[in-house]
Each structure stands twice: as structure tokens, then as C-alpha cells.
Amino acid sequence: MGRKILFITTDQQRYDALGCNGGTIARTPNIDALSRDGITFDRAHPQNVVCMPSRSTMITGQHVSTHGVWMNGVPLPQDAPSIASDLRTAGYATALIGKAHFEPLLDPFLRFTENRIGNQRKTTDNPADPHRGFDHMELSTHGAVGQLHYSQWMRDNHPEAIGGFYQVLDHELQVNALGGGETNAPQIKVNPIQKDWYHTHWVAQRTINWLNSLPADRDWFCWMSFPDPHHPWDPPASELHRVPWREVDLPAGYIENKSQREKILDDKLRHWRGWYDGTFVSNYEAPAKWVPATMTADQVREVNAFTHVENELIDEAIGDVLGAITARGWESDLDVVYTTDHGEFQGDFGLLFKGPYHVDSLMRLPLIWRPAPSAHTKPSRVNAPVGLVSLAATFAHIAGVERPSYTEAPRLPINNDEARELGHERVLTEWDSVLFGKIVHLRTICRDNWVCTAALEGSMSAEGEGELYDLVNDPLQHVNRWNDESVRSLRDDLLSDLWANLPSQVLPLRTMDAPV
Amino acid sequence: MGTVRRHAFVECDADTVWAFVGAPERLHEWFPITECRVEGNKRWITLAGGIVFEEEIVTLDHDLRRFQYKIINNSLIKFHLGTVDVIPDSPNRCLVMYSTDMDPEVLALPISGAAGVGLAKVKEMFDGR
């Protein structure tokens, strides 16, 4: 028997959401224990800060320029490489339970397999050659609308509870700006749903059911993918007592003084201030009718409180699944990898949600690898820069499979020494958005505790503009040093390194077939 | 308003391609829908998920090789105009263009995506004929 792999992802979760990373609001004892016994990465970045491109990187081990899913709404090709396929070929049983999102969610023509198998209430399209290499798929997203399995399950079993979720789109099919809760914060709703009908619980229970269907001697790879704490923030009302919003401290990244906040925003690429003022919405990830400049401190508190309730529920669900795995006798051979696809502003800079903003709020991710106890790997914290692009090679390594030739990064290291040996010197992130003529292109490198972002020609930026942050002396990235002569040679060196290491973009860009 | 355009060059003469693409009742043979019914200047199409769109045929110009239609009687859709053009590029080659102008703008994207699938099908059917 080989090592089993439980790959846990959340959606839109910040590095500081977890106790093991210094978080002080949500209690996350199960994830903290994985960190204590494993390898915790303190500088892990996604290769794109929205869902579909980032998830496509996880499964392919490729940068966005290579796999070509440059924005939400661009489907990952049916025949794209998948580490799940390689593990399946090596004899692993494979499953993806929860949020996949390699294909658009808004799919009225049912063109895409994820939506089609949900609509047909199947868990595979083809048992002999399953979609993306997963023997078993049971899918969900935020809320209970659409075709995916969780929505069908809710319709079949608890239709009266569907209306309790926040309505993600408004009557014009725009991301809804409607406020809720006690502060009227956008995308907040007090949801009367029972905790055990909520998607976090459903994902964990479907995972346990699938694991319990396997023979004891079977090796397996299970991607358990929670849709939370992504907006809308509508956790079960019964759980809101866990984090009373009035008692939540404002996050360190929230700048209370308005003029200071706006001065800092004005020092960045111009699209930051354009979004803050509600004049430039570059992508479909935030409500177009909501103006961040109107956000109050209490709204930031309430959004944070709801988010951390969701973080606690995720941690408890993970505890349930780990308990079920232990009951099967698999614990000593179990590798657990925990991460998320991208971060969330959660009030930083007076903003919520995400977009073309390459700072820690969106790029610094929780990433933990708890190797199988039978491997006797020494726990450590790694501060070398790593990316989600290394996950596919890591899964191959755990399974004893040769690193697939399509992957573009080495596996994750087990400590800082090995990070150097494996070549983890830098991590790269890309952004491309062209939604109805609003164009933003960014290329970013993180190396030596600096983050350097080059803007390409776009609606509000010209080539030659950018951002440069010193992560050690300016951990909140308030001071853009792009035009600081004293660090000009460093900036130029980082840019040279970025262009030398970023794969060439596969052209022409694939078409965007949905907004999300 | 969202405006999106897809196109394909087809290695076949424009008249042959237009005879197929310009027949509104044959949409289901190339576009990813499950059913299509035409009565006069009205067309009803059924999507795989069961959604039915009622459409009004606005233009069917065989000289210009242009077909235009609107989705009507749909509470979500404030404005829609779909345009299919077949333009000769040489005696044995033509350009097929499918444009969508729509409010809400976001709906233009999945329709355009479906048009991309449809144009690929037309190309597959007519290339080299």
C-alpha cells in the first residue's frame, strides 16, 4: 500500500485566517494541528488571484500563460493535463468533492461536463476515462442555485431552505450589491439554514461517504474542496454567535483614516483608485454597483465576523473527515495538503473581494503539507517563495510517481534547505482581464522578500508602470517604491528575472465563454 | 450593453454555407441546442438545460447573406440582437461571423461561447466541400 492523499482547498481564504498563521479570531484547531505536525509555508502565492485560473494551475502544475485559463469564464480544455489522471493511472482511486470550477458556472447550454453531470445527477461522465481523471465527482458552489450536485441535493431534500442563501446575482445578472446583516454590508445575509444542510457540512459528509466506499487496501487521492469562505457571506444563522461582529477588531490592513487610505491608494496603479471610487470595475468578481469608498468600519467588522464563522465551520468539517480516516486505519499513511485558491481583501485598503491587485491580501495564502506520519518528516516552517504551481508535482512525489513532464515547477520542499536545492527562488503571478473593453494586464514576481508587479498596456496603465513593495519593512504594502531611485537596480533585476522565468503566453488567448 | 463577436473562415463557397446557416429552422444542426421550431417570423429554441427562448426573426436577407434575430418575451433580457453574416473571401472560402449585442451584458458571453461551438461545427461540416 502507498500513501493516501487528502487535498483540502478552501475558496478565497487569507493567510491570516488560521490560528497557525497568527489568526486570532476563528478557532482552527484541526488545521493548526496539521501545521504543527507538518510543513507550513509562509510565502505561498497563487499564479492568479481568481478561481478558475488558480484551480487550473493546481490540477495542471502549469502557469496561467501555459494552461490558458486567463480569467474566470475561460474553460480549461477538456484534454488539459491533470495530475488526477496520472494518479489514477498509477492505481489511485480519485475523487473531487465540492467546488471544482475548471469550467464556467453560468452555462445555460449545459456545454460543460461539471454542470452536465450535476444536471444528470451522475458522479462521472465516463467510468473508463473519467473527466479530468476523477473517478467520482460531486460538486458544489456558493449557495444552492445552478446545476451542481449540492444544488440538486438541496432541491430534492430541503427546497424550503434554498431561499435562505444570499442571491448571488441581481435581476440584471450582475454580481449582487445588496447589503444585509446589521450593517448592510454587501453580500452578507443571515441564513436560517440548518448547519447540517449547509454546503460545508455536505462536502465533508460526501467525502466521508466516498472514502467509506473504498476497500481498506486501496490508495486514494481525494480533493475535498470547500466553497467557503468566498462571498456571499451567508453561514448558518445558528453559528453566528461564535464571532459577535461588534467585538471583532478591525484588520491591520484596514486604514481607518480616509485621507490616508486614499493617499495610499493613489500611490498604486490607477485601477486601484478607479475601483475604490466605483468608476472602473475591471472584472466580474465584485458587485459593479457597490462603491468600496462607501464601506464603513462596522461593515468591515461584520464581513470579517461572518468570514471567520465560515472558517470555523471548515475546520470542524475537516476534523470530521480526519476522524473518519483514522477510523478506517489510514492515518499513518495519510498525507494532507491544505490550501486555498486566492485571498480576499476583507477590508484591507478599504476594499472587499478581489481583482487585479497583487498584494498579500490576495496573494499570500495558507499552505500546509502534513506528510504521512509513516514518512517521519520533521515539521518545519518554510519562508522560501512557493506557488500552487508546485502542487501537482508534490502529489506525484507523494504517490511515488515520476514528476509529469507537463508540470512547470518542482514539488514543494520539506524545509528551507530543500527549497534552495529544489530551486524555489521566486514565485510568479499573472493577471489578464478584458471584460467589455476594460483591460488590465499584470505580471508579478515575488523574490527575496520583495513583490514587483509590472503593468502591461491597459485601460488605465501603460507599459513601464508598476508597483514594488518591501515585504519586510512594509508588510501591509502601503508604500509603492516603483519610482524610488534607491531601489531602481533591484527593481530592474526583479523585472529581468520575471521575464526570464515566465513562460510565454499561449496565443491566441482562449475565448471567455461566461462571466464566471 | 455587451457586444461580442465570433468568426470562422470556412473553406467553402459562401452560397453553399449560407444555404445552411441562413435556414433558421436548421439551427439545431449546428448550434448547441436540443430543439428548434419556426413559425412565420417566430422561432423557439430549447437549450439542454430545458430553457426555451422565443425569438423574432428580424432579417433574413439572401442577397446580403445576413440573418438577424431577437430574443423576445423574456423578463431577464432587456435587449438582444443576434447577427449571422456569411461573407465571401474567395470563390472557395468565406467568413462566417456571429455577433451578439445584449443587455444584460453578461448573457452575451455564454451565447457567444455557444456560437463558437456552432461555428466550429459549421467549419467541420463545410471545410473542403
Interface residues (C-beta under 8 A of the other chain):
Chain A: G73 P104 L106 D107 P108 F109 L110 R111 N115 R116 N119 Q147 H171 E172 L173 Q174 Y284 F436 T511 M512 D513 A514 P515
Chain B: G2 T3 R6 P32 I33 L47 A48 G49 I51 L76 K78 P104 E105 V106 L107 L109 P110 S112 G113 A114 G116 V117
